């Protein structure tokens, strides 16, 4: 493999890697609608989660509120760390 081919391959891999990081970064942010759906699901009486995991349901409710919306974005740090 000559130097020019090697440089081209490295260049293409770098472009792919940067594009993948950008894609993963954009998709890590939970949307407000997703939080609403999650909160609606955990509040369902049929699942009985309010009895089994009351603190979890309360925490999801707090994160779902507008004043604590920033907590739901903590997932980006986990995604970028790995």
Biopython code that builds the backbone (N, CA, C, O; Angstrom):
import numpy as np
from Bio.PDB.StructureBuilder import StructureBuilder

atoms = [
    (1, "UNK", "N", (0.854, -1.175, 0.000)),
    (1, "UNK", "CA", (0.000, 0.000, 0.000)),
    (1, "UNK", "C", (0.900, 1.238, 0.000)),
    (1, "UNK", "O", (1.789, 1.370, 0.841)),
    (2, "UNK", "N", (0.665, 2.120, -0.929)),
    (2, "UNK", "CA", (1.509, 3.308, -0.994)),
    (2, "UNK", "C", (0.996, 4.385, -0.034)),
    (2, "UNK", "O", (-0.092, 4.276, 0.532)),
    (3, "UNK", "N", (1.797, 5.400, 0.125)),
    (3, "UNK", "CA", (1.505, 6.462, 1.097)),
    (3, "UNK", "C", (0.202, 7.202, 0.763)),
    (3, "UNK", "O", (-0.569, 7.521, 1.668)),
    (4, "UNK", "N", (-0.043, 7.470, -0.480)),
    (4, "UNK", "CA", (-1.231, 8.214, -0.900)),
    (4, "UNK", "C", (-2.505, 7.421, -0.576)),
    (4, "UNK", "O", (-3.487, 8.002, -0.114)),
    (5, "UNK", "N", (-2.501, 6.123, -0.810)),
    (5, "UNK", "CA", (-3.652, 5.287, -0.495)),
    (5, "UNK", "C", (-3.883, 5.241, 1.003)),
    (5, "UNK", "O", (-5.023, 5.310, 1.462)),
    (6, "UNK", "N", (-2.820, 5.127, 1.758)),
    (6, "UNK", "CA", (-2.930, 5.099, 3.216)),
    (6, "UNK", "C", (-3.509, 6.411, 3.755)),
    (6, "UNK", "O", (-4.392, 6.396, 4.612)),
    (7, "UNK", "N", (-3.015, 7.530, 3.255)),
    (7, "UNK", "CA", (-3.528, 8.831, 3.686)),
    (7, "UNK", "C", (-5.001, 8.984, 3.327)),
    (7, "UNK", "O", (-5.777, 9.526, 4.114)),
    (8, "UNK", "N", (-5.389, 8.515, 2.158)),
    (8, "UNK", "CA", (-6.797, 8.602, 1.748)),
    (8, "UNK", "C", (-7.681, 7.768, 2.669)),
    (8, "UNK", "O", (-8.756, 8.217, 3.065)),
    (9, "UNK", "N", (-7.241, 6.562, 3.012)),
    (9, "UNK", "CA", (-8.014, 5.715, 3.921)),
    (9, "UNK", "C", (-8.143, 6.360, 5.297)),
    (9, "UNK", "O", (-9.224, 6.370, 5.885)),
    (10, "UNK", "N", (-7.048, 6.891, 5.802)),
    (10, "UNK", "CA", (-7.095, 7.573, 7.104)),
    (10, "UNK", "C", (-8.047, 8.755, 7.046)),
    (10, "UNK", "O", (-8.838, 8.971, 7.965)),
    (11, "UNK", "N", (-7.970, 9.509, 5.977)),
    (11, "UNK", "CA", (-8.858, 10.666, 5.803)),
    (11, "UNK", "C", (-10.329, 10.233, 5.798)),
    (11, "UNK", "O", (-11.157, 10.860, 6.458)),
    (12, "UNK", "N", (-10.653, 9.183, 5.070)),
    (12, "UNK", "CA", (-12.037, 8.705, 5.014)),
    (12, "UNK", "C", (-12.507, 8.190, 6.369)),
    (12, "UNK", "O", (-13.646, 8.441, 6.764)),
    (13, "UNK", "N", (-11.644, 7.472, 7.084)),
    (13, "UNK", "CA", (-12.015, 6.990, 8.417)),
    (13, "UNK", "C", (-12.240, 8.149, 9.384)),
    (13, "UNK", "O", (-13.154, 8.099, 10.207)),
    (14, "UNK", "N", (-11.425, 9.181, 9.294)),
    (14, "UNK", "CA", (-11.617, 10.342, 10.152)),
    (14, "UNK", "C", (-12.937, 11.049, 9.851)),
    (14, "UNK", "O", (-13.644, 11.462, 10.771)),
    (15, "UNK", "N", (-13.262, 11.186, 8.598)),
    (15, "UNK", "CA", (-14.551, 11.784, 8.223)),
    (15, "UNK", "C", (-15.700, 10.950, 8.758)),
    (15, "UNK", "O", (-16.658, 11.490, 9.313)),
    (16, "UNK", "N", (-15.612, 9.641, 8.595)),
    (16, "UNK", "CA", (-16.652, 8.755, 9.125)),
    (16, "UNK", "C", (-16.774, 8.893, 10.636)),
    (16, "UNK", "O", (-17.884, 8.994, 11.159)),
    (17, "UNK", "N", (-15.653, 8.900, 11.341)),
    (17, "UNK", "CA", (-15.661, 8.981, 12.800)),
    (17, "UNK", "C", (-16.268, 10.294, 13.280)),
    (17, "UNK", "O", (-17.073, 10.295, 14.211)),
    (18, "UNK", "N", (-15.899, 11.398, 12.669)),
    (18, "UNK", "CA", (-16.446, 12.702, 13.048)),
    (18, "UNK", "C", (-17.943, 12.763, 12.758)),
    (18, "UNK", "O", (-18.708, 13.291, 13.565)),
    (19, "UNK", "N", (-18.362, 12.235, 11.626)),
    (19, "UNK", "CA", (-19.800, 12.209, 11.303)),
    (19, "UNK", "C", (-20.559, 11.328, 12.291)),
    (19, "UNK", "O", (-21.663, 11.679, 12.708)),
    (20, "UNK", "N", (-19.985, 10.194, 12.669)),
    (20, "UNK", "CA", (-20.639, 9.309, 13.636)),
    (20, "UNK", "C", (-20.750, 9.983, 14.996)),
    (20, "UNK", "O", (-21.789, 9.882, 15.649)),
    (21, "UNK", "N", (-19.700, 10.667, 15.435)),
    (21, "UNK", "CA", (-19.764, 11.387, 16.710)),
    (21, "UNK", "C", (-20.837, 12.468, 16.689)),
    (21, "UNK", "O", (-21.565, 12.646, 17.665)),
    (22, "UNK", "N", (-20.931, 13.178, 15.591)),
    (22, "UNK", "CA", (-21.962, 14.214, 15.474)),
    (22, "UNK", "C", (-23.357, 13.589, 15.515)),
    (22, "UNK", "O", (-24.256, 14.106, 16.178)),
    (23, "UNK", "N", (-23.530, 12.484, 14.809)),
    (23, "UNK", "CA", (-24.825, 11.804, 14.806)),
    (23, "UNK", "C", (-25.183, 11.310, 16.202)),
    (23, "UNK", "O", (-26.307, 11.518, 16.660)),
    (24, "UNK", "N", (-24.246, 10.662, 16.883)),
    (24, "UNK", "CA", (-24.520, 10.172, 18.232)),
    (24, "UNK", "C", (-24.780, 11.316, 19.194)),
    (24, "UNK", "O", (-25.624, 11.200, 20.082)),
    (25, "UNK", "N", (-24.070, 12.410, 19.029)),
    (25, "UNK", "CA", (-24.282, 13.565, 19.902)),
    (25, "UNK", "C", (-25.664, 14.163, 19.741)),
    (25, "UNK", "O", (-26.292, 14.555, 20.724)),
    (26, "UNK", "N", (-26.138, 14.235, 18.520)),
    (26, "UNK", "CA", (-27.467, 14.796, 18.265)),
    (26, "UNK", "C", (-28.553, 13.885, 18.808)),
    (26, "UNK", "O", (-29.567, 14.363, 19.317)),
    (27, "UNK", "N", (-28.356, 12.593, 18.706)),
    (27, "UNK", "CA", (-29.403, 11.658, 19.117)),
    (27, "UNK", "C", (-29.388, 11.337, 20.601)),
    (27, "UNK", "O", (-30.280, 10.626, 21.064)),
    (28, "UNK", "N", (-28.423, 11.825, 21.373)),
    (28, "UNK", "CA", (-28.395, 11.511, 22.799)),
    (28, "UNK", "C", (-29.326, 12.404, 23.606)),
    (28, "UNK", "O", (-29.677, 12.062, 24.735)),
    (29, "UNK", "N", (-29.723, 13.516, 23.064)),
    (29, "UNK", "CA", (-30.581, 14.417, 23.826)),
    (29, "UNK", "C", (-32.008, 13.892, 23.879)),
    (29, "UNK", "O", (-32.648, 13.742, 22.838)),
    (30, "UNK", "N", (-32.518, 13.608, 25.079)),
    (30, "UNK", "CA", (-33.917, 13.203, 25.161)),
    (30, "UNK", "C", (-34.824, 14.411, 24.902)),
    (30, "UNK", "O", (-34.573, 15.512, 25.392)),
    (31, "UNK", "N", (-35.834, 14.186, 24.157)),
    (31, "UNK", "CA", (-36.757, 15.257, 23.835)),
    (31, "UNK", "C", (-37.829, 15.374, 24.907)),
    (31, "UNK", "O", (-38.077, 14.427, 25.653)),
    (32, "UNK", "N", (-38.450, 16.516, 24.978)),
    (32, "UNK", "CA", (-39.505, 16.728, 25.961)),
    (32, "UNK", "C", (-40.654, 15.741, 25.743)),
    (32, "UNK", "O", (-41.265, 15.272, 26.703)),
    (33, "UNK", "N", (-40.936, 15.436, 24.506)),
    (33, "UNK", "CA", (-42.020, 14.482, 24.218)),
    (33, "UNK", "C", (-41.691, 13.095, 24.752)),
    (33, "UNK", "O", (-42.572, 12.399, 25.256)),
    (34, "UNK", "N", (-40.414, 12.686, 24.643)),
    (34, "UNK", "CA", (-40.020, 11.384, 25.161)),
    (34, "UNK", "C", (-40.153, 11.327, 26.682)),
    (34, "UNK", "O", (-40.550, 10.302, 27.236)),
    (35, "UNK", "N", (-39.826, 12.414, 27.342)),
    (35, "UNK", "CA", (-39.981, 12.457, 28.801)),
    (35, "UNK", "C", (-41.458, 12.387, 29.186)),
    (35, "UNK", "O", (-41.820, 11.729, 30.162)),
    (36, "UNK", "N", (-42.295, 13.058, 28.426)),
    (36, "UNK", "CA", (-43.738, 12.995, 28.688)),
    (36, "UNK", "C", (-44.264, 11.570, 28.534)),
    (36, "UNK", "O", (-45.053, 11.097, 29.353)),
    (37, "UNK", "N", (-43.820, 10.896, 27.482)),
    (37, "UNK", "CA", (-44.256, 9.512, 27.244)),
    (37, "UNK", "C", (-43.775, 8.612, 28.375)),
    (37, "UNK", "O", (-44.538, 7.787, 28.876)),
    (38, "UNK", "N", (-42.518, 8.764, 28.780)),
    (38, "UNK", "CA", (-41.988, 7.945, 29.868)),
    (38, "UNK", "C", (-42.771, 8.174, 31.154)),
    (38, "UNK", "O", (-43.113, 7.217, 31.849)),
    (39, "UNK", "N", (-43.052, 9.413, 31.472)),
    (39, "UNK", "CA", (-43.798, 9.720, 32.693)),
    (39, "UNK", "C", (-45.217, 9.176, 32.616)),
    (39, "UNK", "O", (-45.742, 8.677, 33.612)),
    (40, "UNK", "N", (-45.833, 9.263, 31.466)),
    (40, "UNK", "CA", (-47.180, 8.707, 31.287)),
    (40, "UNK", "C", (-47.165, 7.190, 31.472)),
    (40, "UNK", "O", (-48.079, 6.628, 32.076)),
    (41, "UNK", "N", (-46.133, 6.531, 30.954)),
    (41, "UNK", "CA", (-46.041, 5.074, 31.062)),
    (41, "UNK", "C", (-45.824, 4.646, 32.511)),
    (41, "UNK", "O", (-46.480, 3.716, 32.980)),
    (42, "UNK", "N", (-44.914, 5.310, 33.227)),
    (42, "UNK", "CA", (-44.634, 4.875, 34.599)),
    (42, "UNK", "C", (-45.780, 5.187, 35.553)),
    (42, "UNK", "O", (-45.859, 4.593, 36.628)),
    (43, "UNK", "N", (-46.661, 6.099, 35.185)),
    (43, "UNK", "CA", (-47.812, 6.413, 36.033)),
    (43, "UNK", "C", (-48.988, 5.473, 35.807)),
    (43, "UNK", "O", (-49.976, 5.553, 36.537)),
    (44, "UNK", "N", (-48.915, 4.590, 34.825)),
    (44, "UNK", "CA", (-50.026, 3.684, 34.525)),
    (44, "UNK", "C", (-50.330, 2.795, 35.729)),
    (44, "UNK", "O", (-49.426, 2.146, 36.256)),
    (45, "UNK", "N", (-51.583, 2.755, 36.172)),
    (45, "UNK", "CA", (-51.936, 1.904, 37.313)),
    (45, "UNK", "C", (-51.722, 0.420, 37.034)),
    (45, "UNK", "O", (-51.457, -0.349, 37.958)),
    (46, "UNK", "N", (-51.834, 0.011, 35.780)),
    (46, "UNK", "CA", (-51.677, -1.407, 35.447)),
    (46, "UNK", "C", (-50.252, -1.886, 35.711)),
    (46, "UNK", "O", (-50.048, -3.054, 36.042)),
    (47, "UNK", "N", (-49.277, -1.015, 35.572)),
    (47, "UNK", "CA", (-47.890, -1.401, 35.807)),
    (47, "UNK", "C", (-47.542, -1.454, 37.295)),
    (47, "UNK", "O", (-46.620, -2.164, 37.697)),
    (48, "UNK", "N", (-48.271, -0.712, 38.096)),
    (48, "UNK", "CA", (-48.099, -0.710, 39.548)),
    (48, "UNK", "C", (-46.709, -0.207, 39.959)),
    (48, "UNK", "O", (-46.212, -0.569, 41.026)),
    (49, "UNK", "N", (-46.089, 0.610, 39.132)),
    (49, "UNK", "CA", (-44.749, 1.105, 39.439)),
    (49, "UNK", "C", (-44.750, 2.125, 40.561)),
    (49, "UNK", "O", (-43.745, 2.279, 41.255)),
    (50, "UNK", "N", (-45.866, 2.830, 40.754)),
    (50, "UNK", "CA", (-45.923, 3.815, 41.827)),
    (50, "UNK", "C", (-45.858, 3.144, 43.193)),
    (50, "UNK", "O", (-45.437, 3.765, 44.169)),
    (51, "UNK", "N", (-46.262, 1.907, 43.270)),
    (51, "UNK", "CA", (-46.193, 1.167, 44.526)),
    (51, "UNK", "C", (-44.822, 0.481, 44.661)),
    (51, "UNK", "O", (-44.230, 0.477, 45.740)),
    (52, "UNK", "N", (-44.331, -0.092, 43.569)),
    (52, "UNK", "CA", (-43.078, -0.849, 43.614)),
    (52, "UNK", "C", (-41.869, 0.093, 43.690)),
    (52, "UNK", "O", (-40.962, -0.131, 44.492)),
    (53, "UNK", "N", (-41.853, 1.128, 42.872)),
    (53, "UNK", "CA", (-40.732, 2.075, 42.818)),
    (53, "UNK", "C", (-41.247, 3.514, 42.973)),
    (53, "UNK", "O", (-41.179, 4.287, 42.018)),
    (54, "UNK", "N", (-41.751, 3.884, 44.136)),
    (54, "UNK", "CA", (-42.316, 5.233, 44.270)),
    (54, "UNK", "C", (-41.284, 6.344, 44.075)),
    (54, "UNK", "O", (-41.605, 7.388, 43.507)),
    (55, "UNK", "N", (-40.061, 6.133, 44.534)),
    (55, "UNK", "CA", (-39.029, 7.170, 44.383)),
    (55, "UNK", "C", (-38.665, 7.376, 42.915)),
    (55, "UNK", "O", (-38.427, 8.504, 42.485)),
    (56, "UNK", "N", (-38.622, 6.291, 42.149)),
    (56, "UNK", "CA", (-38.306, 6.394, 40.726)),
    (56, "UNK", "C", (-39.387, 7.182, 39.978)),
    (56, "UNK", "O", (-39.080, 8.057, 39.169)),
    (57, "UNK", "N", (-40.624, 6.868, 40.253)),
    (57, "UNK", "CA", (-41.730, 7.572, 39.591)),
    (57, "UNK", "C", (-41.715, 9.051, 39.974)),
    (57, "UNK", "O", (-41.959, 9.917, 39.133)),
    (58, "UNK", "N", (-41.429, 9.335, 41.241)),
    (58, "UNK", "CA", (-41.367, 10.737, 41.687)),
    (58, "UNK", "C", (-40.200, 11.462, 41.009)),
    (58, "UNK", "O", (-40.336, 12.615, 40.599)),
    (59, "UNK", "N", (-39.057, 10.783, 40.892)),
    (59, "UNK", "CA", (-37.896, 11.394, 40.262)),
    (59, "UNK", "C", (-38.163, 11.688, 38.787)),
    (59, "UNK", "O", (-37.814, 12.760, 38.293)),
    (60, "UNK", "N", (-38.779, 10.739, 38.086)),
    (60, "UNK", "CA", (-39.114, 10.966, 36.673)),
    (60, "UNK", "C", (-40.086, 12.132, 36.548)),
    (60, "UNK", "O", (-39.990, 12.924, 35.610)),
    (61, "UNK", "N", (-41.019, 12.241, 37.489)),
    (61, "UNK", "CA", (-41.941, 13.378, 37.486)),
    (61, "UNK", "C", (-41.227, 14.695, 37.679)),
    (61, "UNK", "O", (-41.563, 15.687, 37.031)),
    (62, "UNK", "N", (-40.240, 14.717, 38.569)),
    (62, "UNK", "CA", (-39.478, 15.956, 38.796)),
    (62, "UNK", "C", (-38.643, 16.335, 37.574)),
    (62, "UNK", "O", (-38.573, 17.505, 37.198)),
    (63, "UNK", "N", (-38.021, 15.345, 36.969)),
    (63, "UNK", "CA", (-37.225, 15.621, 35.768)),
    (63, "UNK", "C", (-38.126, 16.120, 34.647)),
    (63, "UNK", "O", (-37.710, 16.942, 33.830)),
    (64, "UNK", "N", (-39.343, 15.631, 34.609)),
    (64, "UNK", "CA", (-40.285, 16.014, 33.566)),
    (64, "UNK", "C", (-40.762, 17.449, 33.720)),
    (64, "UNK", "O", (-41.222, 18.057, 32.753)),
    (65, "UNK", "N", (-40.658, 17.995, 34.925)),
    (65, "UNK", "CA", (-41.066, 19.381, 35.140)),
    (65, "UNK", "C", (-40.100, 20.326, 34.439)),
    (65, "UNK", "O", (-38.936, 19.984, 34.229)),
    (66, "UNK", "N", (-40.565, 21.478, 34.087)),
    (66, "UNK", "CA", (-39.740, 22.445, 33.363)),
    (66, "UNK", "C", (-38.543, 22.916, 34.176)),
    (66, "UNK", "O", (-37.483, 23.160, 33.600)),
    (67, "UNK", "N", (-38.671, 23.053, 35.493)),
    (67, "UNK", "CA", (-37.569, 23.585, 36.290)),
    (67, "UNK", "C", (-36.411, 22.605, 36.427)),
    (67, "UNK", "O", (-35.301, 23.013, 36.767)),
    (68, "UNK", "N", (-36.647, 21.322, 36.169)),
    (68, "UNK", "CA", (-35.592, 20.326, 36.268)),
    (68, "UNK", "C", (-35.310, 19.652, 34.929)),
    (68, "UNK", "O", (-34.766, 18.548, 34.910)),
    (69, "UNK", "N", (-35.653, 20.265, 33.836)),
    (69, "UNK", "CA", (-35.481, 19.676, 32.517)),
    (69, "UNK", "C", (-34.009, 19.384, 32.215)),
    (69, "UNK", "O", (-33.702, 18.467, 31.453)),
    (70, "UNK", "N", (-33.101, 20.159, 32.808)),
    (70, "UNK", "CA", (-31.677, 19.964, 32.526)),
    (70, "UNK", "C", (-31.164, 18.605, 33.000)),
    (70, "UNK", "O", (-30.172, 18.115, 32.461)),
    (71, "UNK", "N", (-31.797, 17.988, 33.979)),
    (71, "UNK", "CA", (-31.347, 16.693, 34.478)),
    (71, "UNK", "C", (-31.519, 15.619, 33.404)),
    (71, "UNK", "O", (-30.724, 14.681, 33.336)),
    (72, "UNK", "N", (-32.522, 15.745, 32.588)),
    (72, "UNK", "CA", (-32.752, 14.740, 31.556)),
    (72, "UNK", "C", (-31.662, 14.739, 30.494)),
    (72, "UNK", "O", (-31.537, 13.773, 29.741)),
    (73, "UNK", "N", (-30.867, 15.810, 30.421)),
    (73, "UNK", "CA", (-29.799, 15.884, 29.431)),
    (73, "UNK", "C", (-28.485, 15.286, 29.930)),
    (73, "UNK", "O", (-27.485, 15.333, 29.214)),
    (74, "UNK", "N", (-28.462, 14.726, 31.138)),
    (74, "UNK", "CA", (-27.249, 14.131, 31.678)),
    (74, "UNK", "C", (-26.808, 12.900, 30.903)),
    (74, "UNK", "O", (-25.652, 12.491, 31.015)),
    (75, "UNK", "N", (-27.689, 12.304, 30.126)),
    (75, "UNK", "CA", (-27.347, 11.120, 29.353)),
    (75, "UNK", "C", (-26.247, 11.396, 28.344)),
    (75, "UNK", "O", (-25.522, 10.475, 27.969)),
    (76, "UNK", "N", (-26.102, 12.621, 27.899)),
    (76, "UNK", "CA", (-25.065, 12.907, 26.910)),
    (76, "UNK", "C", (-23.687, 12.637, 27.484)),
    (76, "UNK", "O", (-22.795, 12.191, 26.761)),
    (77, "UNK", "N", (-23.493, 12.902, 28.781)),
    (77, "UNK", "CA", (-22.175, 12.673, 29.362)),
    (77, "UNK", "C", (-21.863, 11.180, 29.411)),
    (77, "UNK", "O", (-20.714, 10.786, 29.208)),
    (78, "UNK", "N", (-22.847, 10.358, 29.672)),
    (78, "UNK", "CA", (-22.634, 8.905, 29.667)),
    (78, "UNK", "C", (-22.309, 8.421, 28.257)),
    (78, "UNK", "O", (-21.416, 7.594, 28.076)),
    (79, "UNK", "N", (-23.020, 8.926, 27.273)),
    (79, "UNK", "CA", (-22.768, 8.498, 25.899)),
    (79, "UNK", "C", (-21.390, 8.918, 25.407)),
    (79, "UNK", "O", (-20.694, 8.132, 24.765)),
    (80, "UNK", "N", (-20.995, 10.140, 25.701)),
    (80, "UNK", "CA", (-19.701, 10.602, 25.225)),
    (80, "UNK", "C", (-18.563, 9.967, 26.020)),
    (80, "UNK", "O", (-17.457, 9.823, 25.499)),
    (81, "UNK", "N", (-18.814, 9.584, 27.271)),
    (81, "UNK", "CA", (-17.758, 8.969, 28.076)),
    (81, "UNK", "C", (-17.413, 7.574, 27.578)),
    (81, "UNK", "O", (-16.288, 7.107, 27.756)),
    (82, "UNK", "N", (-18.367, 6.918, 26.961)),
    (82, "UNK", "CA", (-18.097, 5.564, 26.481)),
    (82, "UNK", "C", (-17.782, 5.612, 25.012)),
    (82, "UNK", "O", (-17.522, 4.574, 24.402)),
]
sb = StructureBuilder()
sb.init_structure("model")
sb.init_model(0)
sb.init_chain("A")
sb.init_seg("    ")
for serial, (resi, resn, name, xyz) in enumerate(atoms, 1):
    if name == "N":
        sb.init_residue(resn, " ", resi, " ")
    sb.init_atom(name, np.array(xyz, "f"), 0.0, 1.0, " ", f" {name:<3s}", serial, name[0])
structure = sb.get_structure()
